[in-house]
C-alpha cells in the first residue's frame, strides 16, 4: 500500500477518494487513540482542586470555552494546516524537523558526513536555497554553540515523548477503569481500580513482542466505535439537559472564567491542556498515512466528536451541582449504558496506549540511529508492515515504571499534571523547530516565522506555566525523567563524537597498508575480513592494532562503514558506496553503507551476501571503466578525473533494465580511500564538516552488458576473472567480522565534568547496553574483537 508523501492541500493523482477514505479510517486506530480518550479525564483533572463547580455555571462554561478554542487553535490550525506540511519525505516527528533543518543549514553534529550524501534522491531539497542566504541561517551556522543548543532542544522533545509513553498508558487505562467507582461502593472500588489497571497494563506490555499486525485491524473499529459513542452521548446530553450550551463556545466565557477564578483558574489550565494530548501523534505518525487522510479524519470525524463530547458533559454538569466531588466522564453517561461504555472506553484506552508505546519504540530507534542513544536490541515484529518494531529493554522498563506510577499516584490529578507537562513541552519544541523550518526550508520571511512562534508559543507557554505550578503534585516526574534521559543521551552522543575525532586523528596511511607483506612477516589468509569502522576514509587504528598483535589478515579485505544520514530512508539502489583501497592486486576495498533514521537494518546473512554482490558489481564496473571498454555520452567528462578514478567511490545499485545490470556512479567522492585526501583536523568543526577537495559533482548511469568482456583485451578479461574468482573463493572460505572493543578514558587535565561523563557515565552505559556485534547481529563464531583504549 502506498501511503503517500502527503503535502498540504495536495493529493497524488493516483489516490482515489476511496483510498483516501480507507487511509483516513485506518488512521483512527494509529493516530487518534490517545486524543480521542481525553474526554475521560479532562474535566476531572480540571476540577480536581483549583476551582469548584458553582451554581452560576461560570466555571464549567469557561472551561468548555477554553477546551473548544484550544482544540481549534492547536490541533486544527497549528498541526493540520501548518506543522504537517513540514514533513521529511513524508515522515513527521521531532527528528524529521531536525533532519530538514540540518539539510538546509550546516548545523548537524553528526560525524562522517560526505558530499556524496547530498546526492541521495531523498536528500534533495524541496526548495533550492536562495543565492542570498538569510541572516538567520548564517547566524545559526556561524555560532557553533547554537548547534549544540539545537540538539539539546531536539533531545528534550525526544525525552518528553518517551515520558509521555510512560504516562499516557497509566492515565488512559486508569481513568477508563475508574468508571467502576459508580457501580461499586466506595469501600470496594478503591481496592479494585488500581489492581485492574495494573493487570491491564501488564498484559499490554507483555504482548508487545508479538507485534500489533495480528490485531491491528481491530484498532480502527474500536476507536471509531468510541468516537461514535461519545458523539451520541454528547448529543443526548445537549438535547436533554441544556440545548443552549453552545453559547459557551464564545471567547467571552473565557474572560468571565479568568475574571472570577483568577489564580485558581490559571492553575486549572494544567487540567484543560489535557484535551490536546495525542495531537503530536498526527505529525509523528505522518509517515504511515498521507496528509490528506489525516486531515480528513481529524476535521470531519475526530474534531466534531470531541467537541460534542465536551459540550455534552458541560450540558449535564450545568444542571447537576450536587456531584462536585465526582465530576468526571461517567456521571454524564445514563446508568443503563455505563457498563457497555466502560468496556468500549477500556478498549479505546488500550488502543491509544498501544499507539504511544509504539511511537516510543520508534523515536528511541531514531535516536539510536543518529548516535544519540545507547545501543538497544530492535526487533521488527512484521515483515510486511514497515516500522513495526519492539525494543525488549525499553518495553520492560516502561512496564515497571508505568505500573509504579499507577500505584504511586493512584489518582487522575497527579497523573494528569505529569502528563500535561510532558505533552506541552513536546509541543513547544515542535513550535520552535517549525519556526526554523519556515525560514530555512520554506524560505519565508522571518516575520512570518516569528508570528507563528509568538502566536502558538504564547498559547503553549500559558499552559506550560500552569503545569509548572503543579511541580509538587506530579509534574516533577517528567522533569526528572527528562533530566535522566537527556544526561544519558547527551553523554552517549558526546562520547560518540569524541571517539570519531580520536579515530580520525589516529588513522594510518594507505602506504602503511600497502607496505604490509611477506617481507614483514605478514601473511594473507583465505577468507574475507570485514573491518567495521566509523571512518569514511583512511585505515582505522584498530586494524593496525589487529595486525600488530596478529601478523595476518584476510586475502580479501573490506573496510565497512555503516553510517546514518539525515534522511528518513535511503533507497536500496543508493545504499552502497564502494571503492578500492590500493591497487586491484591488493584486494582491499572500502564499502560505506548508508541508512536513514527510519530504515530497517539488514540481518547479517542478507547484509553479507548483499555486500559480496555489490563488491562483485563494483569489480566488474571498475575494470570496464578503467580500461575504457564502454562508450557513454558522458565520456568526455569521465576522463577529467581519470588519474584518481582508481580510488573513487561508486554508488552500486540496480535499476529495472531487463537483462542489463546497471550501475549508478557517484563521481563526486574522489580520493575517499586515501588517508591524505583530507587536511589535518584541528577542531570539532573540521571533524564534522570536512569535505573532499576538487570534487566534480556529476551523476552518470552506466549499463554494462554481460557480453562486454568478450570485446576487451584478453589480459584485462583474465585479470577481471581472476579478481572475481578470488572474491568467490574468499567467500567460500568464510567471513570474519573485525570490530573494535573500546574503553574510553578522559586525558589528564580534563575537567571534572568531562571525567565524570567519559570515565564513569559513558563506560557504564557501554558495559550495560548492547555491544556493536549484537546491534549488527554478528554471529559469535565469526567475531574478532580488537581492544582499543580511547584517551580523549
C-alpha positions in Angstrom: 0.0 0.0 0.0 1.3 3.4 -1.0 0.8 5.6 2.0 2.0 8.6 0.1 4.2 11.5 1.0 1.3 13.9 1.8 1.6 17.6 1.2 -0.8 20.3 2.4 -3.9 20.7 0.1 -2.3 18.4 -2.4 -3.3 14.8 -3.2 -1.5 12.4 -5.5 -3.4 11.8 -8.7 -3.2 8.1 -8.1 -5.0 8.4 -4.8 -8.7 8.0 -5.3 -11.3 9.1 -2.8 -11.8 5.5 -1.9 -8.1 5.1 -1.0 -8.1 8.3 1.0 -11.2 7.4 3.0 -9.6 4.0 3.7 -6.4 5.6 4.9 -8.4 8.1 7.0 -10.3 5.2 8.6 -7.1 3.3 9.3 -5.5 6.4 10.8 -8.1 6.4 13.6 -6.6 3.4 15.3 -3.0 4.5 15.0 -3.1 8.3 15.3 -6.2 9.3 17.3 -6.4 6.7 20.0 -4.8 8.9 22.6 -6.5 12.1 21.6 -10.0 10.5 21.4 -9.8 9.2 25.0 -9.0 12.6 26.5 -12.7 13.3 27.5 -12.3 10.6 30.1 -10.1 12.8 32.3 -10.1 16.5 31.2 -13.0 17.8 33.4 -12.0 15.5 36.3 -8.4 16.9 36.3 -9.6 20.5 35.8 -12.0 20.5 38.8 -9.7 18.4 41.0 -8.7 21.1 43.3 -8.1 24.6 42.0 -11.7 25.6 41.0 -15.1 24.5 42.1 -18.3 23.9 40.1 -20.8 26.6 41.3 -24.5 27.3 40.7 -23.6 30.1 38.3 -22.0 27.7 35.8 -19.4 30.3 35.0 -16.6 27.7 35.8 -17.9 24.9 33.6 -18.8 27.2 30.7 -15.4 28.9 31.0 -13.6 25.5 30.9 -15.7 24.4 27.9 -14.8 27.6 26.1 -11.1 27.0 26.8 -11.3 23.4 25.6 -13.1 24.4 22.4 -10.6 27.1 21.4 -7.6 25.1 22.5 -8.7 22.2 20.3 -9.4 24.6 17.4 -6.1 26.5 17.6 -3.6 23.8 18.4 -4.6 20.5 16.7 -6.7 22.0 13.9 -4.9 25.3 12.9 -1.3 24.5 14.1 -0.9 20.9 13.3 -3.4 20.2 10.5 -2.7 23.4 8.5 0.9 24.2 9.2 3.1 21.6 11.0 2.0 18.6 8.8 3.5 20.5 5.9 6.9 20.3 7.4 7.3 16.6 6.5 10.6 15.0 5.6 9.9 12.9 2.6 6.5 12.1 4.0 7.9 11.4 7.6 7.0 13.5 10.6 8.1 14.0 14.2 10.9 15.8 16.1 13.7 14.1 14.2 12.1 14.8 10.8 12.1 18.5 11.7 15.7 18.3 12.8 16.7 16.4 9.7 15.1 19.1 7.5 17.0 21.8 9.3 20.3 20.0 9.1 19.9 19.5 5.4 19.2 23.2 4.7 21.8 24.6 7.1 25.1 23.3 8.4 24.1 22.8 12.0 24.3 19.0 12.2 26.6 17.4 14.8 26.6 14.0 13.1 30.1 12.7 12.3 31.4 11.2 9.0 29.3 13.5 6.7 30.2 13.3 3.0 29.4 15.3 -0.1 28.0 12.2 -1.7 25.2 12.1 0.9 23.8 15.3 -0.6 23.3 13.4 -3.9 20.8 10.9 -2.4 17.4 11.2 -4.0 15.8 11.5 -0.6 18.2 14.3 0.4 17.1 16.6 -2.3 15.9 20.0 -1.1 12.3 20.8 -1.7 13.0 24.5 -2.4 16.5 25.2 -3.7 18.3 27.7 -1.4 18.3 31.3 -2.5 21.6 32.9 -3.6 21.4 35.3 -0.7 21.2 33.2 2.4 19.0 34.5 5.2 20.7 36.2 8.2 19.1 33.5 10.5 20.8 30.7 8.5 24.2 32.5 8.6 23.8 33.3 12.3 23.0 29.6 13.1 25.9 28.3 11.0 28.4 30.8 12.5 27.7 30.2 16.2 28.6 26.6 17.0 27.1 26.8 20.4 23.7 27.1 18.7 24.3 23.7 17.0 24.6 22.1 20.5 21.6 24.1 21.7 19.5 22.9 18.8 20.5 19.3 19.5 19.6 19.7 23.2 16.2 21.1 22.2 15.6 18.0 20.0 16.7 15.7 22.8 14.4 17.5 25.2 11.5 16.9 22.9 12.5 13.2 22.5 12.8 12.7 26.2 9.3 14.1 26.8 7.9 11.9 24.1 9.4 8.9 26.0 8.0 10.3 29.2 4.6 10.6 27.5 4.9 7.0 26.5 5.2 6.1 30.2 2.4 8.4 31.5 -0.3 8.1 28.8 -1.0 4.4 29.2 -1.2 4.9 33.0 -3.7 7.8 32.9 -5.8 6.4 30.0 -6.3 3.0 31.4 -6.7 4.2 35.0 -9.5 6.7 34.1 -11.2 4.2 31.9 -11.3 1.6 34.7 -12.3 4.3 37.3 -15.8 4.1 35.8 -16.3 1.2 38.2 -16.5 3.6 41.1 -20.1 4.4 40.1 -21.0 0.7 40.1 -19.3 -0.2 43.3 -19.3 1.0 46.9 -16.6 3.4 47.9 -15.0 0.8 50.2 -14.6 -1.6 47.3 -13.7 0.4 44.2 -10.5 1.9 45.7 -9.2 -1.7 46.0 -10.3 -2.7 42.6 -9.4 0.1 40.2 -5.6 0.1 40.8 -5.2 -3.7 40.6 -7.3 -4.0 37.5 -5.4 -1.1 35.9 -2.0 -2.7 36.7 -3.2 -6.1 35.3 -4.3 -4.5 32.0 -1.0 -2.6 31.7 1.0 -5.7 32.4 -0.9 -7.6 29.7 -0.5 -4.7 27.3 3.3 -4.6 27.7 3.7 -8.4 27.9 2.0 -8.8 24.5 4.2 -6.2 22.8 6.8 -8.7 21.4 4.0 -10.3 19.3 3.6 -7.0 17.4 0.3 -5.3 16.5 -0.1 -6.6 12.9 -2.2 -9.5 14.1 -4.7 -7.4 15.9 -4.1 -4.0 14.3 -7.2 -4.4 12.1 -9.3 -4.1 15.3 -7.8 -0.7 16.3 -9.7 1.5 13.9 -13.1 -0.1 14.6 -12.6 0.3 18.3 -11.7 4.0 18.1 -14.5 4.6 15.6 -16.9 2.9 17.9 -15.6 5.1 20.8 -15.9 8.3 18.8 -19.5 7.5 17.7 -20.3 6.6 21.3 -19.1 9.9 22.8 -20.7 11.8 20.0 -24.1 10.1 20.6 -23.7 10.7 24.4 -22.8 14.3 23.8 -25.8 14.9 21.6 -28.1 13.2 24.1 -26.8 15.3 27.0 -27.0 18.6 25.0 -30.6 17.9 23.9 -31.8 16.5 27.2 -30.1 18.8 29.7 -29.1 22.1 28.1 -29.6 22.9 24.4 -28.2 26.4 24.9 -24.7 25.1 26.0 -23.4 26.1 22.5 -23.3 29.7 23.7 -20.4 28.8 26.0 -18.2 28.4 22.9 -17.9 32.2 22.8 -14.4 33.6 24.0 -16.4 35.9 26.3 -16.8 32.9 28.7 -13.0 32.5 28.9 -12.8 36.1 30.1 -15.5 35.7 32.7 -13.9 32.5 33.9 -10.5 34.1 34.4 -12.0 37.2 36.0 -13.9 35.1 38.6 -11.4 32.4 39.3 -8.1 34.4 39.0 -5.1 32.4 40.1 -7.1 29.2 40.6 -8.4 29.5 37.0 -4.8 29.9 35.7 -3.6 26.9 37.7 -6.6 24.8 36.4 -5.3 25.3 32.8 -3.0 22.4 33.7 -6.0 20.1 33.5 -7.6 21.8 30.5 -4.5 21.3 28.3 -5.1 17.5 28.6 -7.7 17.9 25.9 -4.9 18.1 23.3 -2.9 15.1 24.5 -2.1 13.0 21.5 -2.2 15.9 19.0 1.6 15.3 18.3 0.7 11.8 17.1 -0.8 13.4 14.0 2.6 14.6 13.0 4.7 11.8 14.4 2.7 9.1 12.5 2.6 11.1 9.3 4.8 8.5 7.6 2.1 5.8 7.8 -0.6 7.9 6.2 -0.9 10.8 3.7 -1.5 14.3 4.8 -4.9 14.4 3.3 -6.1 11.3 5.0 -5.1 12.7 8.5 -6.7 16.0 7.6 -10.0 14.3 6.6 -10.1 12.0 9.7 -9.5 14.9 12.1 -11.5 17.6 10.5 -14.6 15.6 9.7 -14.8 13.0 12.5 -12.4 13.4 15.4 -12.7 17.1 15.9 -16.6 17.2 15.8 -16.8 14.1 18.0 -14.6 15.6 20.7 -16.4 19.0 20.7 -19.8 17.2 21.0 -18.4 15.1 23.9 -17.1 18.1 25.8 -20.3 20.1 25.2 -22.4 17.1 26.3 -20.5 16.8 29.6 -20.8 20.6 30.2 -24.5 20.5 29.5 -25.0 17.7 32.0 -22.9 19.4 34.7 -24.7 22.7 34.2 -27.8 21.1 35.5 -26.2 19.0 38.2 -24.4 20.8 41.1 -24.7 18.0 43.7 -21.9 15.9 42.3 -19.0 18.3 42.7 -16.9 15.6 44.3 -17.4 13.1 41.4 -17.0 15.3 38.3 -15.9 13.1 35.5 -16.9 11.4 32.3 -19.0 8.5 33.6 -21.5 10.6 35.6 -22.9 12.0 32.4 -23.5 8.5 31.0 -27.0 7.1 31.6 -27.0 4.3 34.2 -28.1 1.5 31.8 -25.2 2.3 29.4 -22.4 2.6 31.8 -21.1 -1.0 31.6 -21.1 -1.1 27.7 -19.5 2.4 27.6 -16.9 1.3 30.2 -15.9 -1.7 28.1 -15.5 0.5 24.9 -13.6 3.1 26.9 -11.1 0.4 28.3 -10.6 -0.9 24.7 -10.1 2.6 23.3 -7.6 3.4 26.1 -5.6 0.3 25.3 -5.5 1.2 21.6 -4.4 4.7 22.5 -1.7 3.3 24.8 -0.5 0.9 22.2 -0.1 3.7 19.7 2.0 5.8 22.1 4.1 2.8 23.2 4.9 2.0 19.5 5.7 5.7 19.0 8.2 5.5 21.9 9.9 2.5 20.4 10.1 4.3 17.1 11.7 7.5 18.4 14.2 5.6 20.5 15.2 3.7 17.4 15.6 7.0 15.5 17.7 8.4 18.4 19.9 5.3 18.3 20.3 5.6 14.5 21.6 9.2 14.9 24.1 8.3 17.7 22.0 9.9 20.5 21.0 6.8 22.4 22.9 3.7 23.7 22.6 0.6 21.5 19.5 -1.5 22.2 18.1 -4.6 20.6 15.5 -3.7 17.9 13.1 -6.5 16.9 11.0 -6.0 13.7 7.7 -7.7 14.5 6.3 -7.6 11.0 8.0 -8.5 7.7 5.2 -6.9 5.7 4.4 -3.7 7.6 7.4 -1.3 7.8 8.1 0.4 11.0 6.6 -2.0 13.5 9.4 -2.6 16.0 9.8 -3.8 19.5 12.6 -3.0 21.9 12.7 -5.5 24.8 14.8 -3.5 27.3 12.6 -0.3 26.8 9.4 -2.3 26.9 10.1 -3.9 30.4 11.4 -0.6 31.8 8.2 1.2 30.6 6.0 -1.5 32.1 7.7 -1.3 35.5 7.6 2.5 35.6 4.1 2.6 34.3 2.8 0.3 37.0 4.9 2.2 39.6 3.2 5.5 38.5 -0.2 3.9 38.8 0.4 2.5 42.2 2.3 5.6 43.4 -0.1 8.3 42.3 -3.5 6.4 42.4 -5.4 9.4 41.2 -6.1 11.3 37.9 -5.0 14.6 39.2 -1.3 13.7 39.7 -1.1 11.6 36.5 -2.7 14.5 34.6 -0.3 17.0 36.0 2.7 14.9 34.9 1.3 14.0 31.5 0.3 17.6 30.8 3.8 19.0 31.4 5.3 16.3 29.1 2.8 17.0 26.3 3.2 20.7 26.4 7.0 20.5 26.4 6.9 18.4 23.2 4.5 20.9 21.6 6.8 23.8 22.5 9.8 22.1 20.9 7.7 21.4 17.8 6.7 25.0 17.6 10.3 26.2 17.9 11.6 23.8 15.2 8.8 24.5 12.8 9.5 28.2 13.0 13.1 27.4 11.9 11.8 25.2 9.1 9.6 28.1 7.9 12.7 30.3 7.5 15.4 27.8 6.5 13.4 25.3 4.4 10.4 27.2 3.1 12.4 30.4 2.7 9.6 32.5 4.1 10.1 36.0 5.6 11.4 35.8 9.2 8.4 37.9 10.3 6.1 35.0 9.3 8.1 32.5 11.4 8.2 35.0 14.3 4.4 35.4 14.1 3.9 31.6 14.2 6.3 31.3 17.1 4.7 34.1 19.1 1.1 33.2 18.5 1.3 29.4 19.2 4.2 29.7 21.5 2.4 32.1 23.8 -0.6 29.8 24.0 1.6 26.8 24.8 3.7 28.8 27.3 0.5 29.8 29.1 -0.4 26.1 29.6 3.2 25.2 30.3 3.4 27.8 33.1 0.2 26.4 34.6 1.7 22.9 34.5 4.9 24.0 36.3 2.9 25.2 39.2 1.9 21.6 39.8 5.6 20.6 40.3 5.0 19.1 43.7 1.7 17.4 42.6 3.1 15.1 39.9 4.7 17.5 37.4 8.1 16.6 38.9 8.1 13.2 37.3 8.5 14.2 33.6 11.1 16.7 34.6 13.1 14.0 36.5 12.7 11.6 33.6 13.9 14.2 31.1 17.0 15.1 33.2 18.0 11.4 33.4 17.3 10.6 29.8 18.9 13.8 28.5 22.0 13.1 30.5 22.2 9.6 29.1 21.6 10.7 25.5 24.0 13.7 25.6 26.8 11.8 27.3 26.4 9.0 24.7 26.4 11.5 21.8 29.3 13.5 23.2 31.5 10.3 23.6 30.5 9.1 20.1 31.7 12.4 18.6 34.9 12.3 20.6 35.6 8.7 19.6 35.2 9.6 16.0 37.5 12.5 16.4 40.1 10.2 18.0 39.8 7.7 15.2 40.2 10.5 12.6 43.4 11.7 14.3 44.9 8.3 14.7 44.1 6.6 11.4 47.1 5.2 9.5 48.1 6.0 5.9 47.4 3.9 2.8 51.1 3.5 2.3 51.4 1.6 5.6 48.7 -0.9 4.5 50.3 -1.4 1.0 53.7 -2.0 2.7 52.4 -4.9 4.7 53.6 -8.2 3.1 55.7 -11.3 3.5 58.8 -9.3 3.9 57.5 -8.0 7.2 56.2 -11.4 8.3 52.6 -10.6 7.4 50.5 -13.4 5.9 47.3 -13.2 3.9 44.9 -16.0 5.0 41.9 -17.2 3.0 38.6 -15.6 3.6 37.0 -12.2 3.7 37.8 -9.8 6.5 35.1 -7.1 7.2 36.7 -4.4 9.3 34.0 -2.2 10.8 34.9 1.5 11.4 33.1 4.8 11.7 35.7 6.4 9.3 34.8 7.0 5.7 38.5 7.4 4.7 41.8 6.1 5.8 42.8 3.0 7.7 41.4 2.7 11.2 43.8 2.4 14.1 42.0 -0.7 15.4 43.1 -2.6 12.2 46.7 -1.5 12.7 46.5 -2.8 16.3 45.0 -6.0 15.0 47.8 -6.6 12.5 50.4 -5.7 15.1 49.2 -8.4 17.5 48.2 -11.0 14.9 50.5 -10.6 11.9 48.0 -11.8 9.4 44.9 -10.6 7.6 42.5 -11.9 5.1 43.0 -12.3 1.4 40.1 -10.0 0.7 39.9 -7.0 3.0 36.8 -4.8 3.2 36.7 -1.6 5.4 33.0 -1.3 6.2 31.4 2.0 7.5 27.8 1.7 8.5 26.6 5.3 8.8 23.4 7.2 9.3 22.4 10.1 7.1 19.9 12.8 8.0 17.1 11.4 5.8 14.3 9.0 6.7 15.1 6.4 4.1 17.9 5.6 1.7 16.8 3.8 -1.4 18.4 0.3 -1.7 19.9 1.2 -5.1 21.8 4.1 -3.4 22.7 2.4 -0.1 26.2 1.1 -1.0 29.2 3.3 -1.8 32.0 1.0 -2.9 35.7 1.8 -3.8 39.2 0.4 -3.8 41.8 0.8 -1.2 45.1 0.5 -3.0 45.7 -1.2 -6.4 43.5 -4.0 -7.7 46.1 -6.6 -6.8 45.9 -5.8 -3.1 42.2 -7.0 -3.0 41.3 -4.3 -0.5 38.0 -2.3 -0.7 36.0 0.3 1.1 32.2 0.0 1.5 30.1 2.7 3.0 26.6 1.5 3.9 24.2 4.4 4.4 20.9 4.1 6.3 18.2 6.7 7.1 16.9 7.2 10.6 13.8 5.2 9.8 15.5 2.5 7.8 15.4 -1.2 8.8 19.0 -2.5 9.2 19.6 -5.8 7.4 20.3 -9.0 9.3 23.9 -10.3 9.0 23.2 -13.0 6.4 21.5 -10.8 3.9 24.0 -8.0 4.6 26.9 -10.3 3.9 25.5 -11.7 0.7 24.4 -8.2 -0.4 27.9 -6.8 0.3 29.6 -9.5 -1.7 27.2 -8.9 -4.6 27.9 -5.2 -4.6 31.7 -5.9 -4.5 31.4 -8.1 -7.5 29.3 -5.5 -9.3 31.9 -2.8 -8.5 34.8 -5.0 -9.6 33.1 -5.7 -12.9 32.3 -2.0 -13.4 35.7 -0.8 -12.3 37.6 -3.0 -14.8 35.4 -1.9 -17.7 35.7 1.8 -16.7 39.5 1.8 -16.2 40.1 0.1 -19.5 37.7 2.2 -21.4 35.6 -0.6 -22.9 32.4 1.3 -22.7 31.4 4.4 -24.6 28.9 6.7 -22.9 27.5 10.2 -23.7 29.4 11.5 -20.7 32.8 10.0 -21.8 34.5 13.4 -22.2 33.6 14.3 -18.6 34.6 10.9 -17.3 38.2 11.4 -18.5 38.7 14.6 -16.4 39.5 12.6 -13.2 40.9 9.5 -14.7 44.1 9.8 -12.6 42.1 9.5 -9.4 39.5 7.0 -10.6 41.4 4.2 -9.0 40.3 5.4 -5.6 36.8 6.8 -6.3 33.7 5.6 -4.6 30.8 4.3 -6.7 27.2 4.1 -5.8 26.5 0.5 -6.8 22.8 -0.3 -7.3 20.4 -1.9 -9.8 17.7 -0.5 -12.0 14.9 -2.2 -13.8 16.6 -2.7 -17.2 15.8 -6.3 -18.3 18.9 -8.3 -19.0 21.4 -5.5 -18.3 22.9 -4.8 -14.9 23.1 -1.1 -14.4 25.5 0.9 -12.2 24.9 4.4 -10.9 28.2 6.0 -10.2 28.8 8.9 -7.9 31.9 10.7 -9.2 31.6 13.4 -6.5 33.7 11.5 -4.0 37.3 11.3 -5.1 40.3 10.0 -3.1 37.9 9.0 -0.4 40.0 5.9 0.4 43.3 7.8 0.7 44.4 9.0 4.1 46.0 12.1 2.8 42.8 13.2 1.0 41.8 15.5 3.9 43.5 18.2 5.7 44.5 17.9 9.3 41.5 18.1 11.7 42.1 20.7 14.4 38.6 21.1 15.8 35.2 19.6 16.2 34.0 21.7 13.3 36.6 20.1 11.0 35.6 16.6 12.1 32.0 17.1 11.2 32.2 19.4 8.2 35.2 18.0 6.3 34.7 17.8 2.5 36.8 16.4 -0.3 38.8 18.9 -2.3 38.5 19.2 -6.0 35.4 17.1 -6.5 33.3 17.0 -9.6 29.6 17.0 -8.9 28.2 14.7 -11.6 25.9 11.7 -11.8 26.4 9.2 -14.5 24.4 6.0 -15.1 26.4 3.2 -16.7 25.0 0.0 -18.2 27.4 -2.9 -18.7 26.5 -5.8 -20.9 27.4 -9.3 -19.8 29.0 -9.8 -23.2 31.2 -6.8 -23.0 34.1 -8.8 -21.6 34.5 -10.6 -25.0 35.4 -7.3 -26.6 38.0 -6.4 -24.0 41.7 -7.2 -24.3 42.5 -10.8 -23.3 44.7 -9.8 -20.3 42.1 -7.4 -18.9 39.5 -10.1 -19.2 41.7 -12.6 -17.4 42.6 -10.2 -14.6 38.9 -9.4 -14.1 38.0 -13.1 -14.0 40.9 -13.7 -11.5 39.7 -10.9 -9.2 36.1 -12.2 -9.2 37.3 -15.8 -8.6 39.4 -14.6 -5.7 36.3 -12.9 -4.2 34.2 -16.1 -4.7 36.9 -18.4 -3.1 37.3 -16.0 -0.2 33.5 -16.0 0.4 33.6 -19.8 0.4 36.5 -19.8 2.9 34.4 -17.8 5.3 33.9 -14.2 6.6 35.3 -12.7 9.7 33.8 -9.6 11.3 36.5 -7.4 12.9 35.1 -4.9 15.4 36.7 -2.6 17.9 36.1 -3.2 21.6 36.6 0.3 23.1 37.3 1.7 26.5 37.1 5.5 26.9 39.2 7.5 29.2 39.5 11.2 29.7 43.0 12.5 29.3 44.9 14.1 32.2 44.0 17.6 32.9 40.4 17.3 31.8 37.6 19.0 33.7 35.8 17.1 36.4 32.6 17.1 34.4 34.3 15.6 31.4 36.0 12.9 33.5 32.6 12.0 35.1 30.9 11.9 31.7 33.6 9.7 30.0 35.2 7.6 32.7 32.1 6.8 34.5 29.0 7.8 32.5 29.9 6.5 29.1 31.8 3.4 30.2 28.9 2.4 32.5 26.4 2.8 29.6 28.7 0.9 27.2 29.1 -2.0 29.6 25.4 -2.2 30.2 24.0 -1.8 26.7 24.1 -4.0 23.6 27.6 -4.3 22.0 28.2 -3.4 18.4 28.3 -7.1 17.5 24.7 -7.5 18.8 23.5 -4.4 17.1 25.0 -5.7 13.8 23.8 -9.2 14.6 27.2 -10.7 14.1 27.4 -14.5 14.8 29.9 -15.1 17.7 31.8 -17.7 15.7 32.7 -15.1 13.1 33.6 -12.3 15.5 37.1 -10.9 16.1 37.2 -8.0 18.7 40.2 -5.7 18.9 40.6 -3.9 22.2 41.1 -0.1 22.0 41.7 2.5 24.7 40.5 5.9 23.7 42.2 8.7 25.6 40.3 11.9 24.9 
